[in-house]
Amino acid sequence: MTENKSFKDRVRERMSKTGESYTAARSQVTHKRDRVEAARTRLAATDERISDAKLKEATGKKWEQWFSILDRWGAKGKKHGEIARFLTETHKADSWWAQSITVGYERAKGLRLKHQQSDGFTISASKTLAVPIDVAFDAFVNARTRKKWLTDGKMTLRTSQATRSARFNWEDGSTRVNVGFIDKGPSKSTVSLAHERLGDADEAETTKSLWKERLAALKSFLEA
């Protein structure tokens, strides 16, 4: 009953925003729900975990051993922070490995999707460029230069540290893009970005693909 009410609320919310009829709004909400569920199923099955060999070398246990420990403790009903603290305080896991084990467990048990964070979904992308770091930095923070390679989106600069980092609002500001810059030498640099606060798994996958294309366009523009 609660799920059905929530669905109807989303339909009515769309009607108020778009002026669509109930039937049209319901069709669009249903379509988005189905796409998200398909992505949920696909991504929950995605296994990008650290190998058993590396995990055992670092923590003394393989994935299934950690999963058994967490299952017996009742981790399925716990929040992310509680699980990580349990691993660090009770099992003396290094904080980085505790986070990795927690995320791996949440994904394996369907509690967390790929790219999912506490405030939505975050994707990352990077590209190494054959240009000095100041040129790469300028390509992002200089609005006129940015328009020459970023042709399918709008970023508004929020804060920046010269040749180190830049933070942007994306489009209406509901999501954000954070960019880091790494100096690789006189004529080589790397840009790494994170696009945060994305709405769902499907949007995250689409956004990641788009950023790969945008960074390829940036590379072509700067190295031409």
Buried (B, 14 or more C-beta within 10 A) or exposed (E): EEEEEEBEEBBBEBBEEEEBEEEBBBEBBEEBEEBBEEBBEBBBEEEEBBEEEEBBEBBEBEBEBBBEBBEEBEBEEBEBEBBBBBBBEEBEBEEEBBBBBBBBBBBBBEBBBBBBBEEBBBBEBBBBBEBBBEBBBBBBBEEEBBEEBBEEBEBEBEEBEEBEBBBBBBEEEEBBBBBBBBBBEEEBBBBBBBBBBBBBBBBBBBBBEBBBEBBEBBBEBBEE
